[in-house]
Amino acid sequence: MSLLPYPLLRPFLFCLDAEKAHDLALAQLERLQHSPLRALLQQPRVADPITLAGLRFPNRVGLAAGLDKNARCIDAWGALGFGLVEVGTVTPLAQAGNPKPRIFRLPQSQALINRLGFNNDGLAAFVANVRRSHLRAQAPGGTAGASSSNGAIGTDGAAPALVLGLNIGKNAATPIERASDDYLTALEAVYPHADYVAVNISSPNTQNLRALQSDAALEQLLAALAQRRAELSAASGVRRPLFIKIAPDLEAEQIEAIAAALLRHGMDGVIATNTTLSRSAVQGQAHADEAGGLSGAPLLHASNAVVRALRQRLGPHFPIIGVGGILSGADAISKIEAGADLVQLYSGLIYRGPALVLEVAQALQRSRRP
């Protein structure tokens, strides 16, 4: 158990504006991670290994993208016992995101609404932060934190300290018809430093971004990504997996089309899901009518439904990372039972703190079938 007394800290953090609390927490994690006080964060990493897309994950619990947009705290997340850490979303150019206030808590439902809008410091700062991570430098295989076998157990028999996903998106100022240009620029920059690259086409907070999930736009984007990945793989001798992150607000026909496109273009996995535009579960609550994506407990069933539909269409072996609404070990198990191979946490950390990482990892370890 982490020595960080989150149950005592949470009332103080919840008295602050949500974004100020978020920024304060990240700043403290960044300071602690490379100091002797790192022991305050340290939790055991539950051993529950799984190999997906050629990557060896130490356990099945990950950090979702969005919490650490600039990759500032990779070593801190590693200390908390995650087997998978996904940072970003990063865009080619730095951008401020949407006007503040833009994060709202709904404590009654253990939920958040955010309309941050891919606020980040840009690719150069992002990559520099990844390169500074001690865990990445120590992982077997060199600078990318993975060997040519994409994070598989190294020659010394040791598993990587964690698997690192780098999540990429488009700048708000880039016209949607030029979105592929931004994704290809970002892919090339992060490729040498990632264990896998996640492609965010589902944030509701960048205008028209979710249009990239439509048939023609998705075909164009995935074809372009596959071609550029092939070029980068040939040049480097390393093939990095590509995961596509999708929305929960999809009709059955859209899910079927996305699944077929993922298979057709050789994508390696899917992350389901991003935040939702639905407010049916939080009607009447303070801030429920704020624009943005809703996350937290109300998202669990909708996210699980998308995971279940994807599993039916993608077959038993296609990697699925399930994210959305996990606030307990039981929630995580429900996502695995819906068809996910791994899970990711975000809003649950805001409400439960680091103890949730250990709880979920242990629950999934116990639930694994012989």
C-alpha positions in Angstrom: 0.0 0.0 0.0 1.3 3.4 -0.9 2.2 5.6 2.1 0.5 8.5 0.4 -2.5 9.2 2.6 -5.0 9.8 -0.2 -8.1 9.5 2.0 -6.7 12.4 4.1 -5.6 14.4 1.0 -8.8 14.0 -1.0 -11.0 16.5 1.0 -8.3 19.2 0.6 -8.0 18.5 -3.2 -11.8 18.5 -3.6 -12.0 21.9 -2.0 -9.9 23.2 -4.9 -11.1 23.8 -8.5 -10.8 20.5 -10.2 -8.1 21.5 -12.7 -6.1 23.3 -10.0 -6.2 20.1 -7.9 -5.1 18.0 -10.9 -2.2 20.3 -11.7 -1.1 20.3 -8.0 -1.2 16.5 -7.8 0.8 16.1 -11.0 3.4 18.7 -9.8 3.8 16.8 -6.5 4.1 13.4 -8.3 6.7 14.9 -10.6 8.8 16.2 -7.6 8.5 13.0 -5.6 9.3 10.5 -8.4 13.0 11.2 -8.5 13.6 11.9 -4.9 14.0 9.8 -1.7 10.4 10.6 -1.0 9.4 8.3 -3.9 8.8 5.7 -1.1 5.6 7.6 -0.3 4.3 6.5 -3.7 5.7 2.9 -3.8 3.2 0.1 -4.0 3.9 -3.5 -5.0 3.4 -4.4 -8.6 1.1 -7.4 -8.7 2.5 -10.1 -11.0 -0.3 -11.0 -13.4 1.6 -11.1 -16.8 -0.1 -11.2 -20.2 1.3 -11.0 -23.7 -0.7 -9.0 -26.3 0.3 -7.6 -29.6 3.8 -8.8 -29.0 4.1 -6.9 -25.7 4.7 -8.4 -22.3 2.5 -6.6 -19.7 3.6 -7.2 -16.1 -0.1 -7.0 -15.1 -3.4 -6.0 -16.6 -3.9 -2.6 -15.0 -3.1 0.6 -16.8 -3.2 4.3 -16.5 -5.5 5.8 -19.2 -4.4 8.7 -21.4 -5.5 12.2 -20.5 -4.3 12.2 -16.9 -0.6 12.9 -17.7 -0.8 14.7 -21.1 2.8 15.7 -21.1 4.4 12.5 -19.9 5.8 14.3 -16.8 5.2 11.5 -14.2 6.0 8.2 -15.9 8.2 7.0 -13.0 5.6 8.0 -10.4 2.9 5.9 -12.2 5.4 3.0 -12.3 5.9 3.3 -8.6 2.2 3.0 -8.0 2.2 -0.5 -9.5 0.7 0.0 -13.0 1.7 -2.6 -15.6 0.8 -0.3 -18.4 1.0 3.5 -18.5 -0.4 5.5 -21.4 0.5 9.2 -21.6 -0.8 12.0 -23.8 -2.8 12.9 -25.8 0.0 14.9 -27.5 -0.4 17.0 -30.6 2.3 18.1 -33.0 2.2 21.7 -31.8 1.6 23.0 -28.2 -1.9 24.2 -27.6 -3.7 25.7 -24.7 -6.9 23.8 -25.1 -10.4 25.1 -24.4 -11.2 28.0 -22.0 -11.4 27.5 -18.3 -13.2 26.2 -16.3 -13.2 22.9 -18.1 -13.2 20.1 -15.5 -16.1 19.5 -13.3 -16.7 16.9 -10.5 -20.0 15.1 -10.0 -19.3 13.5 -6.6 -22.8 12.1 -6.3 -22.1 9.8 -9.2 -18.3 9.5 -8.8 -17.9 11.1 -12.2 -16.1 13.9 -14.0 -16.9 16.1 -17.0 -14.0 17.6 -18.9 -13.7 19.7 -22.0 -9.9 20.2 -21.8 -9.4 19.9 -25.6 -6.0 18.3 -25.9 -4.1 21.0 -23.9 -0.5 20.0 -24.1 3.1 21.3 -24.5 3.6 19.7 -28.0 5.7 16.9 -29.3 9.2 18.2 -28.5 8.5 18.6 -24.8 6.5 15.4 -24.6 9.3 13.3 -26.2 11.9 15.0 -23.9 9.9 14.0 -20.9 9.6 10.4 -22.0 13.3 10.2 -22.6 14.0 11.5 -19.0 12.0 8.6 -17.5 14.3 6.4 -15.4 12.0 3.4 -15.9 12.3 3.7 -19.6 16.1 4.0 -19.5 16.3 0.9 -17.3 13.9 -1.3 -19.3 15.5 -4.1 -21.4 16.2 -3.1 -25.0 17.3 0.5 -24.8 15.9 3.9 -25.4 12.4 2.9 -26.4 11.9 0.9 -23.3 11.3 -2.2 -25.4 13.5 -4.5 -27.3 13.0 -5.4 -31.0 10.5 -8.0 -29.7 8.3 -5.1 -28.6 8.6 -5.3 -24.8 8.8 -9.1 -24.6 11.0 -10.5 -21.8 14.5 -9.5 -22.3 17.6 -11.7 -22.7 18.2 -11.5 -18.9 14.7 -13.1 -18.3 13.3 -9.9 -16.7 10.0 -8.4 -17.7 9.9 -4.7 -18.5 9.1 -2.4 -15.5 6.1 -1.3 -17.4 4.7 -1.0 -20.9 4.4 2.5 -22.2 1.8 3.7 -24.6 2.1 7.1 -26.3 -1.2 8.6 -27.3 -1.4 11.0 -30.3 -4.0 13.4 -31.7 -4.5 16.4 -34.0 -4.2 20.1 -33.3 -7.5 21.9 -33.0 -6.4 24.4 -35.7 -5.7 21.6 -38.2 -8.7 21.2 -40.6 -10.3 17.8 -40.2 -9.6 17.0 -43.8 -5.8 17.4 -43.0 -6.0 15.4 -39.8 -3.9 12.6 -41.2 -1.0 15.0 -41.5 -1.0 15.6 -37.8 -1.3 12.0 -36.9 1.6 11.0 -39.2 3.8 13.8 -37.8 3.1 12.6 -34.3 3.5 8.9 -35.1 7.0 9.5 -36.5 8.1 11.6 -33.5 6.9 9.1 -30.8 7.6 5.9 -32.7 11.2 5.3 -31.3 10.1 5.9 -27.7 6.8 3.9 -27.5 6.0 0.3 -26.7 2.8 1.0 -28.6 1.2 4.1 -30.1 -2.5 4.9 -29.3 -4.4 7.0 -31.9 -7.1 9.2 -30.3 -9.9 9.7 -32.7 -12.7 9.9 -30.1 -12.3 12.9 -27.8 -15.5 14.9 -27.8 -13.6 18.1 -27.0 -11.8 18.8 -30.4 -14.3 19.9 -33.0 -15.2 17.3 -35.6 -12.6 14.8 -34.3 -15.2 12.0 -33.8 -16.0 12.3 -37.6 -12.7 10.4 -38.0 -14.7 7.3 -36.8 -16.9 7.4 -39.9 -16.3 5.0 -42.7 -14.5 7.0 -45.3 -12.4 9.1 -42.9 -11.4 6.1 -40.9 -10.4 4.2 -44.0 -8.2 7.1 -45.1 -6.6 7.6 -41.7 -5.9 3.9 -41.0 -4.4 3.3 -44.4 -2.1 6.3 -43.9 -1.1 5.1 -40.5 -0.4 1.6 -41.7 1.7 2.8 -44.5 3.8 5.2 -42.3 4.2 2.5 -39.7 5.5 0.1 -42.4 8.1 2.7 -43.4 9.2 3.4 -39.9 9.4 -0.3 -39.1 11.5 -0.9 -42.2 13.8 1.9 -41.3 14.2 1.0 -37.6 13.8 -2.8 -37.6 11.1 -2.5 -35.0 7.4 -2.8 -35.5 5.4 -0.8 -32.9 1.8 -1.8 -32.3 -0.9 0.7 -33.2 -4.1 0.9 -31.0 -7.1 3.0 -31.9 -9.1 4.7 -29.2 -12.9 4.9 -29.9 -16.0 6.5 -28.3 -18.8 4.8 -26.4 -21.4 6.8 -28.3 -21.6 4.4 -31.3 -24.4 2.5 -33.0 -24.0 -1.2 -33.7 -23.4 -0.5 -37.4 -20.6 1.9 -36.5 -18.9 -0.6 -34.2 -19.1 -3.2 -36.9 -17.6 -0.9 -39.5 -14.8 0.1 -37.1 -14.0 -3.5 -36.2 -13.8 -4.4 -39.9 -11.5 -1.5 -40.6 -9.2 -2.3 -37.8 -8.7 -5.8 -39.1 -8.5 -4.7 -42.7 -5.6 -2.3 -42.0 -3.7 -4.4 -39.7 -4.2 -2.4 -36.5 -3.0 -4.2 -33.4 -5.6 -3.3 -30.9 -8.5 -1.1 -29.8 -9.0 1.0 -26.7 -12.7 1.2 -25.6 -13.7 3.7 -24.7 -13.3 7.4 -24.4 -15.7 9.7 -22.5 -19.4 9.9 -23.3 -21.6 12.8 -24.4 -24.6 11.1 -22.7 -26.0 12.6 -19.5 -28.8 10.1 -18.9 -27.1 8.8 -15.7 -26.4 12.2 -14.1 -29.5 14.3 -15.0 -30.3 16.9 -12.4 -26.9 17.0 -10.8 -24.8 20.1 -10.4 -22.6 20.5 -13.6 -24.4 17.8 -15.4 -25.2 20.1 -18.3 -21.7 21.3 -18.8 -20.3 20.6 -22.3 -17.6 17.9 -22.5 -17.1 14.2 -22.0 -18.5 12.4 -19.0 -16.3 9.8 -17.3 -16.4 7.8 -14.1 -18.9 5.3 -12.7 -21.8 6.3 -15.1 -19.7 5.2 -18.1 -19.1 1.6 -16.9 -22.1 -0.1 -18.6 -21.9 1.8 -21.9 -18.2 1.1 -22.1 -18.7 -2.5 -21.3 -21.3 -2.8 -24.0 -18.9 -1.4 -26.6 -16.2 -3.8 -25.4 -18.7 -6.7 -25.7 -19.7 -5.7 -29.2 -16.1 -5.4 -30.3 -15.2 -8.8 -29.0 -18.0 -10.4 -30.9 -16.9 -8.8 -34.1 -13.1 -9.0 -33.7 -12.9 -12.6 -32.4 -11.2 -14.0 -29.4 -7.6 -13.0 -29.9 -7.7 -9.3 -31.0 -6.3 -7.1 -28.2 -8.9 -4.9 -26.4 -8.1 -2.4 -23.7 -11.2 -1.6 -21.6 -11.5 1.8 -20.0 -14.4 3.6 -18.5 -16.1 3.6 -15.1 -13.7 1.4 -13.1 -13.9 2.3 -9.4 -13.5 -1.1 -7.9 -12.0 -4.5 -8.5 -15.5 -5.8 -9.3 -15.8 -3.1 -12.0 -12.6 -4.2 -13.6 -13.6 -7.8 -13.5 -16.9 -6.9 -15.3 -14.9 -5.3 -18.1 -12.7 -8.3 -18.5 -15.8 -10.5 -18.6 -17.2 -8.2 -21.3 -14.2 -9.1 -23.4 -11.3 -6.8 -22.5 -7.8 -8.1 -22.1 -6.5 -5.2 -20.1 -8.1 -2.3 -18.2 -7.2 1.3 -17.7 -8.0 3.8 -14.9 -8.6 7.5 -14.8 -11.5 9.0 -13.0 -11.4 6.1 -10.4 -8.0 7.4 -9.4 -9.5 10.8 -8.6 -12.1 9.3 -6.3 -10.3 6.3 -4.9 -6.6 7.2 -5.1 -3.6 4.9 -5.5 -5.2 2.1 -3.5 -7.4 1.4 -6.5 -4.5 0.3 -8.6 -3.6 -2.4 -6.1 -7.2 -3.4 -5.6 -7.9 -3.9 -9.3 -4.6 -5.7 -9.9 -5.2 -8.1 -7.1 -8.8 -8.7 -8.2 -7.8 -9.5 -11.7 -5.0 -11.8 -10.5 -7.5 -13.7 -8.4 -10.1 -13.9 -11.1 -7.7 -15.3 -13.8 -8.9 -18.7 -15.0 -6.4 -21.6 -14.6 
